[in-house]
Amino acid sequence: MIRVRVDRDRDTRRITGFRVEGHALFAESGKDIVCAGVSAVTVGTVNAAEAVVGVELTALMESGLLDVTVPKGLPEPKSASLQLVLESMVVMLQTIEQSYGKHIRLKQNYE
């Protein structure tokens, strides 16, 4: 199962990072649409943060793991744009979870 944890600031509710770990085990490697969908959404979000918003996220990527931290102290316009990209990711992951809930779990963590 893929486990996704979205970390949020308790007061502002803004996303401060996210962690994706595990494997969907929906189908054999190379044919697993759940894994492919989650990877496309999460890695695409990291790439969009840099290409569209101009913010480089701190990311550790290994087999079965993507751990991302949002930098602190961003100017408000960039921060707001980045949050829009990150919130879009959450909606996309929730959509995948609705269809394939046996293979992905999304948890939001308020720090």
N, C-alpha and C positions, 0 to 999 in steps of 0.2 A: 504494500500500500504506500502511496505517496502521502506524506504529511507536510502540510504547508502551515507555517506559523507567521502571521503578520503582526509585527510589533508596533504598538501605537503609544504615543504620549498620553498619559491618563488625563491630563488637563485639556490639551488642545485637540486630542483625538487624531492628530496627524500621524502618518505612518513614519516610523523611524528606521524600519528595516524589515526584512523578511527572510525566512529560511525554508527551503524546500529540500526534503530528504526522502529517500526510499525509492522503490520501483513500483509501478502500477500493477504489474503481473496480469494485465488484461489479455495480452497475447504474447507470442514469442518475440524476442528481440528483433527489431527492424520492422515489426508489424503492429506494434503496440500503439494504437491511436491515442490512448489516454496519456501515455508517457510523452508522445510527440506533441500533443496539444499543450500539456503543462509546460514542457520545455520551450515551445514556441512562444507561449505567453510570457513566461518569466524571463527568459533570456532576451526576448524581444523588448520587454520593459526596460531592462538594463541598457540595452542598445539605444532605445528611444530616449531615455533620460539624457544620454550623452549627445545623440544626434539632433534631437528636437529641442531639448531644454538647455543643453550645454552644461550639464552637471555630470561629473564622473562619480558614479557610486563605487564604494568599496565592495568588491565582490570576490568571494572564494568559490571556485568551481572545481569540483572533482566528480568522479563517477557517482551518481546517485545523490549529489549534494550541490546546492547553490545557497550560499549564505551572503546576504547583502545588507549593508549598512548605509543609511542616508547621512551625508555629511551635515554637521551642525553649523549654524551661523550663516546660512544662505540668505542672500538678500530676498526680501518678500516677493517680488515678482517671479523670481526663479523658483522660490520655494512653493508658491501657489501653483505654478505650472507643473512642477515635479509632482506635487500631491495629486493633481488631476491625472497624470500618467499612472501613478501608483494606484489610485482608486479605480481606474479603468481596469488595471490588472486584477484587482480583487473581484470586480464584477465578472470578468471573464473566467476566473478560477471558480467562483460560485456557480457559474453556468455549467462548467464541466462537472463540478461536484453534484449538481442536481441530476445530471444524466448518468454519471458513473460513480455514485457514492460508495460503492463497495471497493473502489480502487483509489480514492482520493479523499482526504479529510482536510478541511480548512478551519483553522482556529485563529481567533484574533486575541492578542495578548496586550492588555493595557498595563503599561509600566508606570 
